[in-house]
């Protein structure tokens, strides 16, 4: 069998538990940042959508 090289650190034994916990914390922080950024983007899209809807209604009102 051919062994694949991995860039992931190996966590064997109790000596590396702290390093493993730190890596998990970093991943959790990064995921939270991505989630926050995503929701901010969604909110921005909703604001743009509302502005476009209001603009469309104003134009329609002016025509009437």
N, C-alpha and C positions, 0 to 999 in steps of 0.2 A: 504494500500500500504506500502511496505517496502522501506524506504529511504536508498539509498546507501551512504556510507561514501566516501568522496572525499578528496584527498590530495591537491587539488587545492585550493588556497586561494579565498575567496569570495570578490568581489569588489562591494560594495554597496554604493551608494551615492557619493557625490563629495569629501568626505574626503579621499577616497582611490585612487583617480585618479592618484596621483603621484606614488603610489606603483604599480598600474597597468601599468603605462608608464614605470617604471623601469623594471618590469617583461618582458614587450614587448621588451625593449632594450636588455635585457639579452638573450632572445630567438633569437632575430635578430643577435646578436653577435655570438651565438653558431651556428646558421644556416650558417652564413658567414664562420665560421671556418670549418665547415663540407664541404661546397662547395669548399673552397680553397684546403682542403686536398684531396677531390675527384679529382679535376682537376690536382693537382700535381701528383697523382697516375696515371691518364690517360697519362700525359706527360711522366712519367717514363716508362710506358708500351710501348708507342710509340718509345722511345729511345731504349729500349730493342729489340723491333721488328725490328727496322732499323739495329741494330748491328747484329742480327741473319741473316737478309737478306743479308747484306754485307758479312758476314762470309760464307754464303752458296754460294754466287757468286764467292768469292775468291777460294773456294775449287773446284768449277766447272771449273774455269779458269785454275787452276793448272792441272786438269785432261786433259784438252784439250791440 
